[in-house]
Amino acid sequence: MTKHNKFEYIITQNDDTWNAKIMRRVTARKMIISKHKKGFESESLANTWAKNTLDNFIENLQSSNQQKTQKRQDRNTLLAKQQAEKALAAIKYHEKQQASMDSMKRN
């Protein structure tokens, strides 16, 4: 099994201009264009733009993923705290109910 990168760039020539595309692998067989730019005067300019754009694209994606991870962790922590408080409240309720039943039996 070969390993493929999720993102890559492709440089193509169209007559006397160069085009750059940032591609994202969706499935093993399907790729989509995430960004593209046309009309570069040389291949090196297209290459430079593609490399810089791909680096920025990946950096922004990683930053977004870290923010989502932090929000998910905060949400899970809050949910665990709420569940613990709910369980504690249920225990206190049952204790109070049991004490009430015990006092009724004594009378």
CYANA upper distance limits for C-alpha pairs under 8 A (distance plus 0.5 A):
  5 ASN  CA     25 ARG  CA      8.10
  6 LYS  CA     24 ARG  CA      6.10
  6 LYS  CA     25 ARG  CA      5.47
  6 LYS  CA     26 VAL  CA      8.25
  7 PHE  CA     22 ILE  CA      7.56
  7 PHE  CA     23 MET  CA      6.13
  7 PHE  CA     24 ARG  CA      5.09
  7 PHE  CA     25 ARG  CA      6.83
  7 PHE  CA     54 LEU  CA      8.23
  8 GLU  CA     22 ILE  CA      6.41
  8 GLU  CA     23 MET  CA      5.84
  8 GLU  CA     24 ARG  CA      7.19
  8 GLU  CA     54 LEU  CA      7.95
  9 TYR  CA     20 ALA  CA      7.47
  9 TYR  CA     21 LYS  CA      5.96
  9 TYR  CA     22 ILE  CA      4.92
  9 TYR  CA     23 MET  CA      6.17
  9 TYR  CA     50 ALA  CA      6.74
  9 TYR  CA     51 LYS  CA      8.07
  9 TYR  CA     54 LEU  CA      7.87
 10 ILE  CA     20 ALA  CA      6.29
 10 ILE  CA     21 LYS  CA      5.73
 10 ILE  CA     22 ILE  CA      7.11
 10 ILE  CA     23 MET  CA      7.86
 10 ILE  CA     50 ALA  CA      8.48
 11 ILE  CA     18 TRP  CA      7.41
 11 ILE  CA     19 ASN  CA      6.18
 11 ILE  CA     20 ALA  CA      5.13
 11 ILE  CA     21 LYS  CA      7.04
 11 ILE  CA     43 GLU  CA      7.91
 11 ILE  CA     46 ALA  CA      7.30
 11 ILE  CA     47 ASN  CA      7.38
 12 THR  CA     18 TRP  CA      6.23
 12 THR  CA     19 ASN  CA      5.69
 12 THR  CA     20 ALA  CA      7.01
 13 GLN  CA     17 THR  CA      6.44
 13 GLN  CA     18 TRP  CA      4.96
 13 GLN  CA     19 ASN  CA      6.64
 13 GLN  CA     43 GLU  CA      8.49
 14 ASN  CA     18 TRP  CA      6.41
 14 ASN  CA     19 ASN  CA      7.66
 16 ASP  CA     41 GLU  CA      7.92
 17 THR  CA     38 LYS  CA      8.16
 17 THR  CA     39 GLY  CA      5.68
 17 THR  CA     40 PHE  CA      5.94
 17 THR  CA     41 GLU  CA      5.88
 17 THR  CA     42 SER  CA      7.34
 18 TRP  CA     38 LYS  CA      6.96
 18 TRP  CA     39 GLY  CA      6.13
 18 TRP  CA     40 PHE  CA      5.31
 18 TRP  CA     41 GLU  CA      6.86
 18 TRP  CA     42 SER  CA      6.72
 18 TRP  CA     43 GLU  CA      6.48
 18 TRP  CA     46 ALA  CA      6.91
 19 ASN  CA     36 HIS  CA      7.97
 19 ASN  CA     37 LYS  CA      6.43
 19 ASN  CA     38 LYS  CA      4.89
 19 ASN  CA     39 GLY  CA      6.52
 19 ASN  CA     40 PHE  CA      6.80
 19 ASN  CA     46 ALA  CA      6.96
 20 ALA  CA     36 HIS  CA      6.13
 20 ALA  CA     37 LYS  CA      5.97
 20 ALA  CA     38 LYS  CA      6.95
 20 ALA  CA     46 ALA  CA      6.15
 20 ALA  CA     47 ASN  CA      7.75
 20 ALA  CA     49 TRP  CA      8.20
 20 ALA  CA     50 ALA  CA      6.56
 21 LYS  CA     33 ILE  CA      6.98
 21 LYS  CA     34 SER  CA      8.07
 21 LYS  CA     35 LYS  CA      6.35
 21 LYS  CA     36 HIS  CA      4.77
 21 LYS  CA     37 LYS  CA      7.11
 21 LYS  CA     50 ALA  CA      7.51
 22 ILE  CA     33 ILE  CA      6.35
 22 ILE  CA     34 SER  CA      6.04
 22 ILE  CA     35 LYS  CA      5.58
 22 ILE  CA     36 HIS  CA      6.59
 22 ILE  CA     50 ALA  CA      7.30
 22 ILE  CA     53 THR  CA      8.45
 22 ILE  CA     54 LEU  CA      7.14
 23 MET  CA     31 MET  CA      6.84
 23 MET  CA     32 ILE  CA      6.12
 23 MET  CA     33 ILE  CA      5.07
 23 MET  CA     34 SER  CA      6.12
 23 MET  CA     35 LYS  CA      7.81
 24 ARG  CA     31 MET  CA      5.98
 24 ARG  CA     32 ILE  CA      5.93
 24 ARG  CA     33 ILE  CA      6.81
 24 ARG  CA     34 SER  CA      6.81
 25 ARG  CA     29 ARG  CA      8.44
 25 ARG  CA     30 LYS  CA      6.66
 25 ARG  CA     31 MET  CA      4.86
 25 ARG  CA     32 ILE  CA      7.07
 26 VAL  CA     30 LYS  CA      6.05
 26 VAL  CA     31 MET  CA      5.92
 26 VAL  CA     32 ILE  CA      7.45
 27 THR  CA     31 MET  CA      7.50
 40 PHE  CA     45 LEU  CA      6.82
 40 PHE  CA     46 ALA  CA      6.25
 41 GLU  CA     45 LEU  CA      7.55
 41 GLU  CA     46 ALA  CA      8.48
 42 SER  CA     46 ALA  CA      7.05
 43 GLU  CA     47 ASN  CA      6.53
 44 SER  CA     48 THR  CA      6.56
 45 LEU  CA     49 TRP  CA      6.67
 46 ALA  CA     50 ALA  CA      6.56
 47 ASN  CA     51 LYS  CA      6.61
 48 THR  CA     52 ASN  CA      6.65
 49 TRP  CA     53 THR  CA      6.40
 50 ALA  CA     54 LEU  CA      6.40
 51 LYS  CA     55 ASP  CA      6.63
 52 ASN  CA     56 ASN  CA      6.68
 53 THR  CA     57 PHE  CA      6.40
 54 LEU  CA     58 ILE  CA      6.61
 55 ASP  CA     59 GLU  CA      6.59
 56 ASN  CA     60 ASN  CA      6.56
 57 PHE  CA     61 LEU  CA      6.69
 58 ILE  CA     62 GLN  CA      6.62
 59 GLU  CA     63 SER  CA      6.70
 60 ASN  CA     64 SER  CA      6.61
 61 LEU  CA     65 ASN  CA      6.63
 62 GLN  CA     66 GLN  CA      6.68
 63 SER  CA     67 GLN  CA      6.82
 64 SER  CA     68 LYS  CA      6.73
 65 ASN  CA     69 THR  CA      6.58
 66 GLN  CA     70 GLN  CA      6.68
 67 GLN  CA     71 LYS  CA      6.74
 68 LYS  CA     72 ARG  CA      6.61
 69 THR  CA     73 GLN  CA      6.66
 70 GLN  CA     74 ASP  CA      6.66
 71 LYS  CA     75 ARG  CA      6.56
 72 ARG  CA     76 ASN  CA      6.58
 73 GLN  CA     77 THR  CA      6.60
 74 ASP  CA     78 LEU  CA      6.68
 75 ARG  CA     79 LEU  CA      6.61
 76 ASN  CA     80 ALA  CA      6.61
 77 THR  CA     81 LYS  CA      6.71
 78 LEU  CA     82 GLN  CA      6.67
 79 LEU  CA     83 GLN  CA      6.65
 80 ALA  CA     84 ALA  CA      6.66
 81 LYS  CA     85 GLU  CA      6.70
 82 GLN  CA     86 LYS  CA      6.61
 83 GLN  CA     87 ALA  CA      6.65
 84 ALA  CA     88 LEU  CA      6.66
 85 GLU  CA     89 ALA  CA      6.60
 86 LYS  CA     90 ALA  CA      6.71
 87 ALA  CA     91 ILE  CA      6.77
 88 LEU  CA     92 LYS  CA      6.73
 89 ALA  CA     93 TYR  CA      6.61
 90 ALA  CA     94 HIS  CA      6.72
 91 ILE  CA     95 GLU  CA      6.67
 92 LYS  CA     96 LYS  CA      6.61
 93 TYR  CA     97 GLN  CA      6.56
 94 HIS  CA     98 GLN  CA      6.48
 95 GLU  CA     99 ALA  CA      6.62
 96 LYS  CA    100 SER  CA      6.69
 97 GLN  CA    101 MET  CA      6.75
 98 GLN  CA    102 ASP  CA      6.63
 99 ALA  CA    103 SER  CA      6.71
100 SER  CA    104 MET  CA      6.80
101 MET  CA    105 LYS  CA      6.83
102 ASP  CA    106 ARG  CA      6.96
103 SER  CA    107 ASN  CA      7.14
